[in-house]
Amino acid sequence: MTERSCDTQLSGYKSLDKFDKAIINELRHNARQSISFIAEQVSLSRSAVTERIKKLEQTGVIRGYQVLLSESQKQGVSAYFEIQHRCARCAEVIHIFTTIPEVITCQGITGDMDLLVYVHANSMQRLHEIREFIDAQADIVKIKTHVVMSEWINNQA
C-alpha cells in the first residue's frame, strides 16, 4: 500500500497526525517489524512510537493484527459471486446470504450486477452447493462465479 492510499483511507480520522499515519503505514507494510525500526522510519523515539501505537490500539484506530496466508496454502476454496436480483432494494435479499455461514462479505455494487458476495468453503463441492442454493432462490436472476486462484494483496483488517 502506498503512503498516499494509506493517507486517503485514514482521512476520516481527524485526530491522526503525520506521525500516526506514518506509523500505521509502517505497520501495514509489516506489523512484525521492531519498534526501533519503525521509530527510525518515522523519525521518532522508540518510547514515542510505543506510546502512539498503544493509543491507536486503545482508541480503536488499530483494531488488531492478522496473518494472511497465500491462497495456495489455505484449506478449502474461495470465490466471489456476482449476484443480480429482481427486488427493488438489495436489503430485501440479504437474508439469503445471512443463512450461509461460509459468506465472508456481501456488498452492494454498481453496474449490471447488484451484489458481490465473497465466500470461503471447505471444498469445491460445498462451494457448488452454496451456488446452487443461491441460484434456486426466486428473487435471484443471475449469478456469476469467480473462483479465487491466488491472493496477492489483502489490506482488509
C-alpha positions, 0 to 999 in steps of 0.5 A, a space after each residue: 500500500 502506498 503512503 498516499 492510499 494509506 493517507 486517503 483511507 485514514 482521512 476520516 480520522 481527524 485526530 491522526 497526525 503525520 506521525 500516526 499515519 506514518 506509523 500505521 503505514 509502517 505497520 501495514 507494510 509489516 506489523 512484525 517489524 521492531 519498534 526501533 525500526 519503525 521509530 527510525 522510519 518515522 523519525 521518532 523515539 522508540 518510547 514515542 512510537 510505543 506510546 502512539 501505537 498503544 493509543 491507536 490500539 486503545 482508541 480503536 484506530 488499530 483494531 488488531 493484527 492478522 496473518 494472511 496466508 497465500 491462497 495456495 496454502 489455505 484449506 478449502 476454496 474461495 470465490 466471489 459471486 456476482 449476484 443480480 436480483 429482481 427486488 427493488 432494494 438489495 436489503 430485501 435479499 440479504 437474508 439469503 446470504 445471512 443463512 450461509 455461514 461460509 459468506 465472508 462479505 456481501 456488498 452492494 455494487 454498481 453496474 449490471 450486477 447488484 451484489 458481490 458476495 465473497 465466500 470461503 468453503 471447505 471444498 469445491 463441492 460445498 462451494 457448488 452447493 452454496 451456488 446452487 442454493 443461491 441460484 434456486 432462490 426466486 428473487 435471484 436472476 443471475 449469478 456469476 462465479 469467480 473462483 479465487 486462484 491466488 491472493 496477492 494483496 489483502 489490506 482488509 483488517 
